[in-house]
Amino acid sequence: MSDRKRYLDKTWEHDLDWVRKALIEKGEVRQMIVIHTPAIGIVISIHASMTKDATCAFARDVCVAYDADAVTTMGEAWMLRAKGAEPVDTSVLPSQSPDRIEVLAVSMSIRDDTGAISHRASYRPIERGADGKPTGLGAEIGYTGVEYVGRFAEILPERKPTFTERRIARKRIDAARDRLAFVHQPSATVH
């Protein structure tokens, strides 16, 4: 196993542990994106005042500007599971279904040494006490053969950015900060 693979495995385990502890200690986990660069971890909260598409575009620029090698997304979510041979009813949003399951969803996209991107995910039911506060997490909900697609799967660029692409992305980040003054700015913090 390469040093980089060990580092990313350790980062994955750290992110899972950190978000689990945050859920129990704070009683909730806001949706967030953690961008892992060779030097730092950058946390971007997903606020209601900014669309998910705009947040993902901003996060992608941060990935390019700081040459990220992994992105973790995390938060509370609703999900549905198929019952036996019955397919999931996709005409109903999971949040509106009586069969919904509240989970802590964590996913990571990783670019390896060859430039290939792989994904891993964890979905664990949130257990709540009589007072409604989270008390723990249930067993991992296993999924096989699930394709990871959508706006969050596309945050990490498919290849390392060039110097020019990094410079352009930093200019877009600076411009976005001016336009998005009402939103908490992403901070360069290592959690």
C-alpha positions as semicolon CSV with decimal commas, in nm:
position;residue;x (nm);y (nm);z (nm)
1;M;0,000;0,000;0,000
2;S;0,142;0,339;-0,097
3;D;0,197;0,620;0,153
4;R;-0,066;0,825;-0,029
5;K;-0,323;0,544;-0,004
6;R;-0,249;0,508;0,368
7;Y;-0,285;0,885;0,411
8;L;-0,623;0,892;0,232
9;D;-0,748;0,588;0,425
10;K;-0,650;0,763;0,749
11;T;-0,819;1,084;0,629
12;W;-1,139;0,889;0,551
13;E;-1,142;0,731;0,898
14;H;-1,072;1,072;1,056
15;D;-1,360;1,237;0,866
16;L;-1,601;0,957;0,964
17;D;-1,504;0,983;1,330
18;W;-1,511;1,363;1,333
19;V;-1,860;1,392;1,181
20;R;-1,998;1,119;1,412
21;K;-1,866;1,305;1,717
22;A;-2,001;1,637;1,585
23;L;-2,348;1,486;1,540
24;I;-2,358;1,352;1,896
25;E;-2,202;1,661;2,060
26;K;-2,390;1,931;1,866
27;G;-2,711;1,743;1,790
28;E;-2,686;1,810;1,418
29;V;-2,442;1,820;1,129
30;R;-2,480;2,087;0,866
31;Q;-2,405;1,969;0,519
32;M;-2,047;2,046;0,439
33;I;-1,768;1,979;0,199
34;V;-1,413;1,911;0,320
35;I;-1,148;1,965;0,057
36;H;-0,823;1,781;0,124
37;T;-0,514;1,939;-0,029
38;P;-0,150;1,837;0,014
39;A;-0,112;2,115;0,274
40;I;-0,448;2,172;0,450
41;G;-0,812;2,075;0,486
42;I;-1,062;2,340;0,377
43;V;-1,417;2,323;0,515
44;I;-1,708;2,475;0,322
45;S;-2,050;2,478;0,488
46;I;-2,351;2,446;0,262
47;H;-2,583;2,733;0,358
48;A;-2,945;2,774;0,262
49;S;-2,857;3,120;0,129
50;M;-2,649;2,967;-0,151
51;T;-2,770;2,707;-0,400
52;K;-2,611;2,364;-0,396
53;D;-2,497;2,417;-0,755
54;A;-2,326;2,746;-0,662
55;T;-2,166;2,586;-0,356
56;C;-2,036;2,294;-0,563
57;A;-1,899;2,528;-0,831
58;F;-1,722;2,731;-0,561
59;A;-1,586;2,410;-0,401
60;R;-1,461;2,290;-0,740
61;D;-1,275;2,619;-0,784
62;V;-1,119;2,569;-0,441
63;C;-1,015;2,217;-0,547
64;V;-0,850;2,353;-0,860
65;A;-0,689;2,653;-0,689
66;Y;-0,536;2,444;-0,410
67;D;-0,470;2,122;-0,607
68;A;-0,697;1,902;-0,395
69;D;-0,652;1,526;-0,402
70;A;-0,970;1,432;-0,214
71;V;-1,312;1,575;-0,128
72;T;-1,539;1,455;0,151
73;T;-1,906;1,554;0,164
74;M;-2,104;1,495;0,479
75;G;-2,434;1,571;0,639
76;E;-2,766;1,442;0,757
77;A;-2,989;1,307;0,482
78;W;-3,305;1,112;0,411
79;M;-3,282;0,795;0,208
80;L;-3,500;0,512;0,088
81;R;-3,413;0,147;0,050
82;A;-3,579;-0,106;-0,173
83;K;-3,806;-0,352;0,004
84;G;-3,721;-0,698;-0,116
85;A;-3,768;-0,720;-0,491
86;E;-3,972;-0,398;-0,504
87;P;-3,788;-0,104;-0,660
88;V;-3,765;0,225;-0,474
89;D;-4,049;0,462;-0,564
90;T;-3,855;0,748;-0,727
91;S;-4,169;0,957;-0,775
92;V;-4,160;1,051;-0,405
93;L;-3,876;1,249;-0,249
94;P;-3,710;1,052;0,031
95;S;-3,789;1,335;0,275
96;Q;-4,161;1,297;0,193
97;S;-4,182;0,919;0,213
98;P;-4,321;0,745;0,521
99;D;-4,050;0,479;0,463
100;R;-3,764;0,728;0,485
101;I;-3,454;0,657;0,688
102;E;-3,259;0,943;0,849
103;V;-2,888;0,882;0,794
104;L;-2,551;1,039;0,840
105;A;-2,418;1,034;0,484
106;V;-2,045;1,067;0,422
107;S;-1,881;1,026;0,083
108;M;-1,528;1,079;-0,041
109;S;-1,391;1,124;-0,390
110;I;-1,020;1,047;-0,426
111;R;-0,785;1,106;-0,719
112;D;-0,512;0,842;-0,718
113;D;-0,156;0,860;-0,848
114;T;-0,273;0,768;-1,200
115;G;-0,540;1,042;-1,203
116;A;-0,832;0,799;-1,170
117;I;-1,107;0,906;-0,932
118;S;-1,264;0,656;-0,697
119;H;-1,546;0,704;-0,448
120;R;-1,638;0,560;-0,112
121;A;-1,943;0,621;0,097
122;S;-2,088;0,553;0,440
123;Y;-2,459;0,564;0,526
124;R;-2,550;0,501;0,888
125;P;-2,896;0,550;1,041
126;I;-2,912;0,823;1,305
127;E;-3,042;0,692;1,637
128;R;-3,232;0,943;1,850
129;G;-3,334;0,944;2,214
130;A;-3,681;1,021;2,350
131;D;-3,587;1,390;2,347
132;G;-3,513;1,374;1,973
133;K;-3,140;1,432;2,016
134;P;-2,893;1,202;1,839
135;T;-2,755;0,931;2,065
136;G;-2,555;0,729;1,815
137;L;-2,546;0,567;1,476
138;G;-2,684;0,236;1,359
139;A;-2,504;-0,023;1,153
140;E;-2,364;0,071;0,816
141;I;-2,621;0,042;0,536
142;G;-2,439;-0,154;0,272
143;Y;-2,472;-0,068;-0,093
144;T;-2,311;-0,250;-0,379
145;G;-2,301;-0,153;-0,741
146;V;-2,417;0,203;-0,671
147;E;-2,285;0,459;-0,915
148;Y;-2,179;0,785;-0,751
149;V;-2,312;1,064;-0,973
150;G;-2,437;1,419;-0,943
151;R;-2,309;1,760;-0,846
152;F;-2,118;1,638;-0,539
153;A;-1,944;1,364;-0,737
154;E;-1,811;1,625;-0,980
155;I;-1,641;1,859;-0,730
156;L;-1,299;1,694;-0,754
157;P;-1,151;1,759;-1,101
158;E;-1,063;1,452;-1,306
159;R;-0,701;1,561;-1,344
160;K;-0,445;1,773;-1,166
161;P;-0,490;2,139;-1,260
162;T;-0,227;2,332;-1,450
163;F;-0,066;2,641;-1,302
164;T;-0,283;2,862;-1,525
165;E;-0,602;2,680;-1,422
166;R;-0,507;2,723;-1,055
167;R;-0,449;3,097;-1,104
168;I;-0,784;3,143;-1,284
169;A;-0,967;2,948;-1,012
170;R;-0,814;3,170;-0,742
171;K;-0,941;3,478;-0,927
172;R;-1,292;3,326;-0,938
173;I;-1,271;3,252;-0,564
174;D;-1,176;3,615;-0,492
175;A;-1,465;3,739;-0,708
176;A;-1,709;3,501;-0,538
177;R;-1,604;3,622;-0,194
178;D;-1,707;3,973;-0,291
179;R;-2,046;3,857;-0,423
180;L;-2,110;3,616;-0,137
181;A;-2,040;3,847;0,153
182;F;-2,362;3,733;0,322
183;V;-2,230;3,377;0,347
184;H;-1,963;3,260;0,591
185;Q;-1,639;3,247;0,400
186;P;-1,471;2,909;0,374
187;S;-1,194;2,886;0,625
188;A;-0,867;2,708;0,587
189;T;-0,894;2,493;0,897
190;V;-0,773;2,148;0,967
191;H;-1,032;1,958;1,166
